[in-house]
Amino acid sequence: MVKFKRTAVALTIAGADSGGGAGIQADLKTFADLGVHGTSAITCLTAQNPRHILALCPCSPAFLRQQLTAVWEELPPAAVKTGLLPGAAQVCVVVDFFKTRTGTPLVVDPVMVSTSGTSLLPPAARSLLLRELLPLATLVTPNLDEAGILIGRQLSSVDDLRTAAREIHARYGCAALVKGGHLLRTRTAVDIYYDGKTELFLSAPFVRGLTTHGTGCTYSAAITAGLANGLSLPDAVGRAKHYVTRAIADSRRAGRHFVLGHG
């Protein structure tokens, strides 16, 4: 009799990237690479490439809820992440769904602005995400600009990252991973994790000459995969930092752009 291995299930709730570098596509690549079965609930379709977003088409709230229900019925995930939630209606669906599923680790990547500079989260949705979703989260993973939005001021130093991580935890009750990859005048990509007890200083050398797309999605997906596989939150964050650093270092050319080296 054949014995089949069991695999953990992870869920990504995010937008689809037609360019294949970010969003659902990046998340599912990361899940597969880290040995978990990836499921998805698509919040919106995007017409985009590594250079810019041409158009965005939100998924209806009713259909988003049906996707979540379908996954949960037969493939209940051991960990979940959110990415792009394009409007207040989609944020409401996720909030309502997870109010009754608080035992499942939830990683919130608060996607607000694309790498190309396109605003992705309307003010009403932003307010709802901060007020309703973050208190349900296990971890929030803002980049430099997003962390500035969460605490209401700009960040410009590693000390600012530490202060922001602590302030986000105090304000919203979840652990925070503040990513400093966009800090100016630094030789390393520094991130600060804080959960109320443990602080991690995560550092890796910059890989010069690359313009990367999808690193934030990949990072949060790698954390989610680690949680699904039973790692503690600090261990999942530490291993995810190594994973995304390797993916950047292993980047390759696709067309006229660099893509992360998943796998």
C-alpha positions as CSV (number, residue, x, y, z in Angstrom):
1,M,0.0,0.0,0.0
2,V,1.4,3.4,-1.0
3,K,1.9,5.8,1.8
4,F,1.3,9.4,0.8
5,K,3.1,12.3,2.5
6,R,1.0,15.0,4.1
7,T,1.6,18.6,3.3
8,A,0.5,21.7,5.1
9,V,-1.9,24.1,3.4
10,A,-1.4,27.9,3.1
11,L,-3.8,30.5,1.7
12,T,-3.0,33.7,-0.1
13,I,-5.7,36.4,-0.4
14,A,-4.3,38.8,-3.0
15,G,-4.4,40.2,-6.5
16,A,-3.3,38.4,-9.6
17,D,-0.2,39.8,-11.5
18,S,-0.4,39.2,-15.2
19,G,3.4,39.8,-15.3
20,G,3.9,36.9,-13.0
21,G,6.3,38.6,-10.6
22,A,4.2,39.6,-7.7
23,G,0.8,39.0,-6.0
24,I,-0.8,35.6,-6.2
25,Q,1.8,34.3,-8.7
26,A,4.7,35.1,-6.4
27,D,2.9,33.7,-3.4
28,L,2.1,30.4,-5.0
29,K,5.7,30.0,-6.3
30,T,7.0,30.7,-2.8
31,F,4.6,28.2,-1.2
32,A,5.6,25.5,-3.6
33,D,9.3,26.2,-3.1
34,L,8.9,25.9,0.6
35,G,6.9,22.7,0.6
36,V,3.4,23.8,1.3
37,H,0.2,23.4,-0.8
38,G,-0.8,26.8,-1.9
39,T,-4.5,27.9,-2.2
40,S,-5.7,31.3,-3.2
41,A,-8.6,33.7,-3.1
42,I,-8.1,36.4,-5.8
43,T,-9.1,39.9,-4.7
44,C,-8.6,41.6,-8.1
45,L,-7.2,41.1,-11.6
46,T,-4.4,43.4,-12.7
47,A,-3.1,44.2,-16.2
48,Q,0.5,44.8,-15.2
49,N,4.2,44.1,-16.0
50,P,7.3,44.9,-14.0
51,R,7.3,48.5,-15.2
52,H,3.7,49.6,-14.4
53,I,0.0,48.7,-13.8
54,L,-2.2,49.4,-16.8
55,A,-5.5,48.5,-15.2
56,L,-7.1,46.9,-12.1
57,C,-10.4,45.0,-11.9
58,P,-11.6,44.2,-8.4
59,C,-13.3,40.9,-7.6
60,S,-16.8,41.3,-6.3
61,P,-17.1,40.9,-2.5
62,A,-19.6,38.0,-2.9
63,F,-17.3,36.1,-5.1
64,L,-14.3,36.7,-2.9
65,R,-16.3,35.3,0.1
66,Q,-17.2,32.3,-2.0
67,Q,-13.5,31.6,-2.8
68,L,-12.7,31.8,0.9
69,T,-15.6,29.5,1.8
70,A,-14.6,27.0,-0.9
71,V,-11.0,26.8,0.3
72,W,-12.0,26.5,4.0
73,E,-14.5,23.7,3.3
74,E,-12.0,21.2,2.0
75,L,-8.5,22.6,2.4
76,P,-8.5,24.5,5.7
77,P,-5.2,26.4,5.8
78,A,-2.6,26.2,8.6
79,A,-1.7,29.9,7.9
80,V,-3.0,32.7,5.7
81,K,-1.6,35.9,4.2
82,T,-3.3,38.9,2.6
83,G,-1.8,41.1,-0.1
84,L,-3.6,43.6,-2.3
85,L,-7.1,44.3,-1.0
86,P,-8.3,46.9,-3.6
87,G,-11.3,48.4,-1.8
88,A,-13.2,48.8,1.4
89,A,-15.7,46.1,0.3
90,Q,-12.9,43.5,-0.1
91,V,-11.3,44.5,3.3
92,C,-14.8,44.0,4.9
93,V,-15.1,40.5,3.5
94,V,-11.7,39.5,4.9
95,V,-12.4,41.1,8.3
96,D,-15.8,39.4,8.7
97,F,-14.4,36.0,7.6
98,F,-11.5,36.0,10.0
99,K,-13.4,37.4,13.0
100,T,-14.6,33.8,13.5
101,R,-11.3,32.2,12.6
102,T,-8.8,33.8,15.0
103,G,-7.0,30.6,15.6
104,T,-5.3,30.6,12.2
105,P,-2.1,32.7,11.9
106,L,-2.8,35.7,9.6
107,V,0.0,37.6,8.0
108,V,-1.0,41.0,6.6
109,D,1.1,42.6,3.9
110,P,-0.5,46.1,3.8
111,V,-0.1,46.7,0.0
112,M,-0.8,50.4,-0.4
113,V,1.4,51.6,-3.3
114,S,2.9,49.6,-6.2
115,T,6.7,49.5,-6.9
116,S,5.9,51.7,-9.9
117,G,4.2,54.3,-7.7
118,T,0.5,53.5,-8.4
119,S,-1.8,54.0,-5.4
120,L,-3.5,50.7,-4.7
121,L,-5.5,51.3,-1.5
122,P,-8.3,54.0,-1.5
123,P,-8.5,56.1,1.7
124,A,-11.7,54.3,3.0
125,A,-10.1,50.9,2.5
126,R,-6.9,52.1,4.2
127,S,-8.8,53.3,7.2
128,L,-10.7,50.0,7.5
129,L,-7.5,47.9,7.2
130,L,-5.9,49.8,10.0
131,R,-8.9,49.9,12.3
132,E,-10.4,46.4,11.7
133,L,-7.9,44.1,10.0
134,L,-4.6,44.8,11.7
135,P,-6.0,43.9,15.2
136,L,-6.9,40.5,13.8
137,A,-3.4,39.9,12.4
138,T,-0.6,37.8,13.8
139,L,2.0,39.9,11.9
140,V,2.0,43.0,9.6
141,T,4.8,43.4,7.2
142,P,5.0,47.1,6.0
143,N,7.8,48.4,3.9
144,L,9.3,51.8,4.7
145,D,6.5,53.9,3.1
146,E,3.7,51.7,4.5
147,A,5.2,51.8,8.0
148,G,5.2,55.6,7.7
149,I,1.6,55.6,6.9
150,L,0.8,53.2,9.8
151,I,2.4,55.5,12.4
152,G,1.8,58.8,10.6
153,R,5.3,60.0,9.9
154,Q,8.2,59.3,7.6
155,L,11.1,56.9,8.5
156,S,14.6,57.6,7.5
157,S,16.9,55.5,9.8
158,V,17.3,52.1,11.4
159,D,16.4,53.6,14.7
160,D,13.2,54.8,13.1
161,L,12.5,51.2,12.0
162,R,12.8,50.0,15.6
163,T,10.6,52.8,16.9
164,A,8.0,52.1,14.2
165,A,7.9,48.3,14.9
166,R,7.3,49.0,18.6
167,E,4.7,51.6,17.9
168,I,2.8,49.4,15.4
169,H,2.7,46.6,18.0
170,A,1.5,49.0,20.7
171,R,-1.1,50.6,18.4
172,Y,-2.6,47.5,16.6
173,G,-1.7,44.6,18.9
174,C,0.1,42.5,16.3
175,A,3.7,41.7,15.7
176,A,5.4,44.0,13.2
177,L,8.2,43.4,10.6
178,V,9.2,46.8,9.3
179,K,11.3,46.4,6.1
180,G,14.0,48.9,5.5
181,G,15.1,47.9,2.0
182,H,14.3,51.4,0.7
183,L,16.4,53.2,3.3
184,L,18.9,55.6,1.7
185,R,22.6,55.6,2.3
186,T,22.8,52.1,3.8
187,R,24.9,49.2,2.6
188,T,22.6,46.5,3.9
189,A,18.9,45.7,3.7
190,V,17.8,45.9,7.3
191,D,14.4,44.8,8.7
192,I,13.2,45.0,12.3
193,Y,10.8,42.5,13.9
194,Y,9.1,43.1,17.2
195,D,6.3,41.1,18.9
196,G,6.2,42.6,22.3
197,K,8.9,40.3,23.7
198,T,11.3,39.4,20.9
199,E,13.1,41.9,18.7
200,L,15.1,40.7,15.7
201,F,17.6,42.8,13.7
202,L,17.6,41.2,10.2
203,S,20.3,42.3,7.8
204,A,21.6,41.2,4.4
205,P,23.9,42.9,1.9
206,F,22.2,44.8,-1.0
207,V,22.5,43.1,-4.4
208,R,23.5,46.1,-6.6
209,G,22.3,46.6,-10.1
210,L,18.9,44.9,-9.7
211,T,15.4,46.4,-9.8
212,T,13.3,43.7,-8.1
213,H,9.5,43.2,-8.3
214,G,7.5,41.1,-5.9
215,T,10.0,41.0,-3.0
216,G,7.4,42.1,-0.4
217,C,4.9,39.4,-1.6
218,T,7.6,36.8,-1.6
219,Y,8.8,37.7,1.9
220,S,5.3,37.6,3.5
221,A,4.5,34.4,1.6
222,A,7.7,32.8,2.9
223,I,6.7,33.7,6.5
224,T,3.2,32.2,5.9
225,A,4.8,29.0,4.6
226,G,7.0,28.8,7.7
227,L,4.0,29.2,10.0
228,A,2.0,26.6,8.1
229,N,4.9,24.2,8.5
230,G,4.8,24.8,12.3
231,L,7.6,27.2,12.9
232,S,7.3,29.9,15.6
233,L,6.8,33.4,14.3
234,P,10.3,34.6,15.0
235,D,11.8,31.5,13.3
236,A,9.4,31.9,10.3
237,V,10.5,35.5,9.9
238,G,14.2,34.7,10.2
239,R,14.0,31.9,7.6
240,A,11.9,34.1,5.3
241,K,14.6,36.8,5.3
242,H,17.2,34.2,4.2
243,Y,14.8,33.0,1.5
244,V,14.0,36.4,0.0
245,T,17.7,37.4,0.1
246,R,18.6,34.2,-1.8
247,A,15.8,34.8,-4.3
248,I,17.1,38.3,-5.0
249,A,20.7,37.1,-5.3
250,D,19.5,34.4,-7.7
251,S,17.5,36.8,-9.9
252,R,17.5,36.2,-13.6
253,R,16.5,38.1,-16.7
254,A,13.0,37.5,-18.3
255,G,12.4,39.7,-21.3
256,R,13.9,43.1,-20.4
257,H,13.5,42.8,-16.7
258,F,14.9,40.9,-13.7
259,V,12.7,38.4,-11.9
260,L,13.2,36.8,-8.5
261,G,14.9,33.4,-8.5
262,H,12.2,31.2,-6.9
263,G,13.3,27.6,-6.6
